[in-house]
Amino acid sequence: MEMLTYRFENNEFLYTQLYRLIKEDILGGKLQFNEKLPSKRKLSNHLNLSLTTVEIAYQQLLDEGYIYSKPKVGFFVEDIQTIHTIPRETVELDESITSSNKISFKIEDSHIKSFPFQKFRKYARDAFEEEQFELLERGDVQGELSLRNEIRRYLYHSRGVNCSNEQIIVGSSTEQLFTLLTRILGERKYYIENPGYPLIKKVLKYEERDYINVNVDEDGIIASDLGNGASVVHVTPSHQFPTGVVLSAKRRIELLKWADNDDRYIIEDDYDSEFRYKGRPLKALQGMSASDKVIYMSTFSKSIFPSIRVAYMVLPKLLLEKYFTLENKPNNTVPKHIQFMITSFLKDGEFERNINRMRKIYKKKLELTLDLIDVYFNDFEIFGSDAGMHFVLETNEILNTRDIEINTIQDYYEGHNTNYSNQYIIGFGSFEDDKIESIIKRLLQ
């Protein structure tokens, strides 16, 4: 028996890494049939891991048939067909392809170093340590009831959303849920914000749905431009993507009145509403609609971490029958143990505590970034900095786009608007506080 030695990264659960590394050694032939693995306690001491981490990894390998156990003897490598893989250390990759020295201002990046891993490890242990056989079965197509109940409670208290558990649908992404929604709504034409979220256009084109662009100004989507040309409008009212503006109270009322007429619906995409830095978060349109014509959508990608891949939507009661009778509904692709962990995160109050921590962290980063722009830039104007994880920098100064990954508003606008070409989207979520000054200086080089 040879002691196993591995190197671990910080961006993935330790038990997942240990499971994967041992599995790769078995498939690659490094660990042979009937070879005994180190005891759980010895391996945990050797790798400086908790005993629970090793237990979860061994159990997953056992469940998948990579190893077998002999009572009071230990764990051994199972007899399976090996796959000859190239050892990692011999693979040579072109650094110009695999790595980049560019600084990224991309909106998608966030500050995951502050994530409460210790809490999530506990929820992972709770999911795997006990014999919870129900977590191994197929789940509810709408998402687990316990998770939907916690989402309902959170949305009511934080966003003023009024709904029942039955109205909530959990999915693996906003894209998946929006695709499902287009099928529930049937053959319709859509109004969409311009500039706007490219994923929405992507889904509409794939589903062969027509859309009409509606311009956005300093008060959000120009609601007076909506008419009879389409019966659904997609909006990002809390922090418009990508301009960052907040939909004004007057426009909100106009939108709701538009939807009150005939068979019309508003899709409210609330993608980063938790991060508002001035005043109280605005109430969701869904909670303001007396006629129940708002479809509310949001995601945990910003509020927990990007790779968690869990989103949800709240359907109006008017659309529930269409959803339940829809043929060929996709199965829920969010693993039940992930749903279990998110449920625990919400139920314990840790989700809201984490939001409050992250809001303070992002607010500090925002203020530092704005202060340093004020120091180093001579010609500039700032838009959309009241909320979210990005704002817009308008400047005529020449930016260092050779070493910087940065988008303009024009990149998200269908058509051409001269003003948008010098409006740059500053995603500040991933910056370390002590690096912000050098990043802003490099932006001008």
C-alpha positions, 0 to 999 in steps of 0.5 A: 500500500502506497500513501496517496499524495495530492495537491488541492486547489481552493476553488472546489470542495475538498471531498470532490477533489479527493474523489476525482484524484483517486478516480483518475489514478484508478482509471489511469492504472496508477492504482491497480486492482485489489490494491489496498487504499490507506485507511480513512484516518491515515489518509486524513492525517497525511493530507491534513484533511478532515476525516469527514472529507475522506469518508465522503470521497471514499463513499462516493468511490464505493457507490460508483464502483471504483473501490470495494470494502472488506469489513474490518480490513479496509478499502481496495481498488475494484476490477474495472476497465482502465483508461490509459491517460497521459500523466498530467505532468507530461502535458504541455500546453501553450501558455498563450492559450491557457493563461492570460495576464489581462485584467478582467472587468467582466461583469461575470467575475465575483469575489468568491474568496469571502465565501463561507466554505466552512458552512457549506462543508457542514451542509455537505456533511449533512447531505452525505454523512447520513443515509439519506436515500431520498437524496439519491432518488429522482426529484420533483420536476419543479425543484424540491418542496423544501427549497421552494418553501425557503425561496418563497419565504426569502422573496416575501421578506426581501423583495415583497414577492407574493406567491405560493410554493406551487408557483416556484420552479427551480432550474439549472440556469436563467437560460433553461428557465427562460427557454421553458417560459417561452414554451409555456407562453406559446407563440408570442412576440417579445419586447426586450431592452436595447441595450440588453442581456444577449442571452435573452436574444439567444433563447428567443432566436433558438425558440423562433420567437420574434422580438422588438427592441425598446430603447433604454434611457436614464429611467430605464426601459421607455415604457411609453414605446410599448404598444400592441406590437408584442404581448410580453416584455423582458426587463431588468428593473432593479439594475438594468443590464448593462447600463446599470440604471434603476427603473423609475417609479413612474416607469414601473407604474406605466409597465404594470398598466401596460400589462393589465390590458389584454393577455400581456406579461412582464418578465422581471429579471432580478439578477443582482437585486441583493446588492443595493448600496444606497437606500432600501432595495426597491420592491419587486414588480411582482409584488406591485402587480394587482393583476398577477401579470409579472413573471419573476426570475432570479438566480443564486449565481451572484448571491452564492457563487457563479458555478452553483448553477441554480436559478428560479422563477415565480409563475403567475397563477394564470400560467400554472395550468399551462405549465402543468399541462405542457408536454415534454417538460424538461426534468429538473437538472439541479442535483438533490444534494445541491438543493439540500445544501441551498435549503439549509443555507437559507433556512439557517439564516446564513444566506442572508448573513452572507448577502449582508457581508458581501454587500459590505465587501462590494460597497467598499470595492465600489467606493475605492474604485470610484475614488481612484477613478476620480484621482486618475481620470480627468474626463469622465462620468459615472452611471449605474453605481447605486446597485449591482456588481458593475457600473458604467464609466463614460470617458473620452480618454484612451483606455488600455484595451490591449491589456484589459478585458472590458466591454462597452455598452455598444457591445450589447446594443443592437444597431449603432449609438455613438454615445455607447462606444465610449461608455465602458462597463466596469465589473469590480466584483473580483478586485482585491482591495489592495490591487484596485489602484494599480488596476485603475492606473493600468486601465489608462496606460 
